[in-house]
């Protein structure tokens, strides 16, 4: 099976898993449930659940214990996009070529939809205990901790905090601060995907730490590509407005490095992440080989 076929298979699996855990749009809270489902079903590559699943398989995992975590991490990602797009933060009107949640449902319901998805993510992850037996129970505990930590104030929320604060005060972030934002706002959830999958698959502490480092390198490279696409990309391909950083007078890492150095740094980080995956998986590991190729595709994407 070639990479494209594998990716299609992983994506279909992630879509089916996510769909199975999303709530039905009924009851007095139907509006917020509609908004939650709209946001999750508005497309997306499902990269984080795919990476989580591949990391799980890479370390020998083969059961369904991974599924609640696959759904949970995509719910967390979707909630973060809803809130990112709101006028109080990035103020974007398009996401994946469709009206953003606050444009479609209003800021009040968008805020609640984000809150609802974040809470549903933890409810979903905890359902893993219904099927966990033996060593899987301890792995589930460790995995939930990683998910909560990386999505919270010492992860994604922490990175968002500094980013928003700098925008509000109209001050430029230093290079060190920008890297903090990238490490937390973007990379933390990618780290969580790789680390959680590794834990559930039975990786030891050293292997888990290496997967976390790979996620960090990939996450920063991924964000660098976002910066490049925001300047040189196509709104039609991206499905969202481009040039938003420049319009908002916002400095990115690209502002400090320039395009040539940014591309070289992106390549360095990508190779570093791939080398760590190779070290952990060894030869003949199909899931490891898939992850390596996925990393390469992500940092060269056009949308």
N, C-alpha and C positions, 0 to 999 in steps of 0.2 A: 504494500500500500504506500503511495507517495504522500508527501506532506499535505497537499491540498485535500486529499481524500481523508487523511487522518484528522485534519482541522475541521472538516465538515462533520465528521463523525463525533468528535469532541463537542462541537458547537451544538449539534442536534441533541446530544445527551444533556448538556448543560441547560438548554432551553426546556427540555422535557422535565428535568428535575425542578427547575425554577417554577414552571407552570404548576407543578403538583403541590407546591407549598404556598402559592398565592391565594388570598382569600376570595370568596365569591362576593360579587357586588350586590348585596342584599341588606335589608334592615334600615333603621333610621340613620345609620352612619354610611349609607350608600355613596354619598358624594365623595367622602374622603377615600373610600375603597376604590371608587372609579378613578380618582386621581392617582392613587398608588399603582393601580394596574396600568393606567395610561403611561405613567413614567417608566415602569419596568418593561412594558411591551413596545416602547417606542423605538425599538431596534437596539443596537449595541453589539459589540463583538463577543461579549461574555468572556473576556480575557481572564479575569480573576478566577472565576470558577473553573475555567479550563486549566489554568496553571495549577490550581489547587489539586484538581483531579490527576493531572499528569505527575505532579510531585508525589502524590499518594501511590500511584502505580509504580513510579520509579523506585520506591523503597519496598515494593512487594505487596502493597495493598491491593485487595481484590474484592472487597465487599461493598455493602451499601452504607456503611457508617460515614462515608465521606459526603453523602448526598445532602444532609441538612446543612453542612458547612458550605457546600457549593452554593446553595440557595441563599444562605445567610450573607455571604460576602458580596453577592451581587445586589442584595437588598441594601446593604450598607453603601455600596458604590452608588446605587440609584438615588438613595436619600441625599447623598452628598451633592449630586448633580442638581437635584431640585433646589436645594438651598443655595448652591453656588450661582445658579442662574437668576436668583431673585434680585430685585432692584437694590436691596440693601447690601448686596455683595457684588457680583459681576455684572448684573443687569443685562442679561442676554435674552433675546426674544426667540431664538431658534436653537434647537438641540436635535441633532440627527435629522435635520431637514424638516422638523415639525415644530409647531409652537411649543415653547417651554411650558411647564406645568402651571406657573403663576399666570401666564398669558391665557391659558385655556381655562383654568379654574378659579383664578383670583389668588392674590397673595395669601389670604387667610387659609384657604384650603390647601395651597401648596405647602405652607408651613406645617400644617397638620399631616399632610401626606408624607413629608420627610420624617416627621416625628413617628408616624405610624410605621414606616418601613424600618426605621432604626430599632424600634421596639420589637417588631415582628422578626427581625433578624436574630435577636437573642432568643426569642421564643422558639424559633425554628432550630437554631443551633442546639438548644437544650433538648430537642426531641431526639437527638442522637443517643441520649441515655436510655430511651425506650428499646433500642436495638443493641446497645453495647453490652458485651459480656467479657468477663475476665480483664485482661490487660487493656482492652479497648476502653474501659470506663476511665482509667487513669489518663489515657491518651486524650479522651474527650475533654476531661477537666483541663488539661494543659492547653488543648486547642482553643477552648472557649476563652481562656485567659489571654492567649495571644490575640485573638480576634478583638476582644474588648479593649485591650491595651493599645493596639495599633490603630484602632478607630477613634480613640479618645484624646484626652488632653495631652498625653505624652506621645501622640501620634498624629493622625489626620486633623483633628480639631485644633491641636497645638500649632500645626503649620498654618492652618487657615487663620488662626488668631493673629499671628504676626503679619500675614499677608494683608488682612483686612485693616489692621491697625495702621500699617504704613500707608495704605490707600486713603484712609480717612484723614490722616495728618498730612497727606500730600508730600511725603518724604520718600526719597529713594532708599531702597534696601542696599546694604553693603553686599559684597560678594559672599561673605560668610553667612549673612542673614538669608540671602537668596538660597544658598545651599541648604540651610536649615528648613526653609519652606519646602523645597523640592524633596528633601529627605522625608519630611513628615506629611505634607499635604498630598504628595503623589506616591512616593516610594513606600510609605508605611503599609498601605493596603496590598501592594504587590508583595512586599516582604511577608505580610500575613498569609497571603495565598500560598506561597512556597513553603513557608515554615509550618503552617497548619497541615498542609498535605503531607509534609515529611513526618511530622509528629504522628499523625493518624496512621501512616504507613509503617511506623516502627523504627524511624531513624533514631540514632543515639544523639547525645547532646552536641558532639562535635559536628556531626552531619547537619543537624538542625541549625546550628550557628552558621555554618557555611552557606546553607540555603538562604538564610536571612541576609547574609552579605551579598549573595547573588541578586536577591530582590532589591537591595539598596542600589547596587550598580545599575541594574536594569531600569529601576524607577527613575533615576536621575537622567539616564540616557533617553528614556521615554519622554520625560518632561522637556528635555532639550529639543527633541523632535517637535513637540507641541509648539515651542517658541519659534522654531524655524518655520513651521507650517503657518503660524499666525502672521508671519511676515511674507512668506513666499508661496503660501498655499492657495487653493481655490475654494471659494465659498460653496460652489456647487459640489465639489468633491467632499469637503469637510462637513457640509450640512449645518454650518453655523457661520456667523459673521467672522471675517478675518480682520486683522489690523486693530483688534480691540485694545491690545497693550499700548500701541502707539497713540491711539485716540485718547486713552485714559492717562497718558503720560507716565506709563508704568515701566520701570526698568526690570529686565529679566537678565538671566545669566548670559544670554546672547548679546545683550547691550554691552557687557564687559569684555566678552571674548571676541566678538565679531564672528561672522559666518564660518570662516575657514577654521579657526581654532575650535569653534563650537562643534563642527562636524568631526574634527579629529578627536576631541574629548568624548564625543558621543560614541565614536568607533572604539576608543580605548575602553570605555566602560562596558560596552556591549561584549567585547572580546573577553574582558575580565569576568563578566557574568557567565558567559558560555564556558570558559575554562573551569569555573567552579562546578558547574553542572556536570561537565565531563569527568572531573575528579571524583565526584560523588557517585556517578552512575556507572562508570567503567564502560568497557566495550560490550556491544550486543544488547544494551538496555534500550528497548524501543521507546519507552516513555521519556528517557533522558535525551535520546536523539531528537525526539519530537520537540522537547522544551528548547533545546539548543537552536533548532531551526526557527521556532516561534520567536525567540529573542531576536534573531537576525531580521526577521520580517517586521517586527514591531518598530525597530529603530530606523527602518528604511521606508516606513509606510508613508503614503501620500494623503491619508485622511484618518 
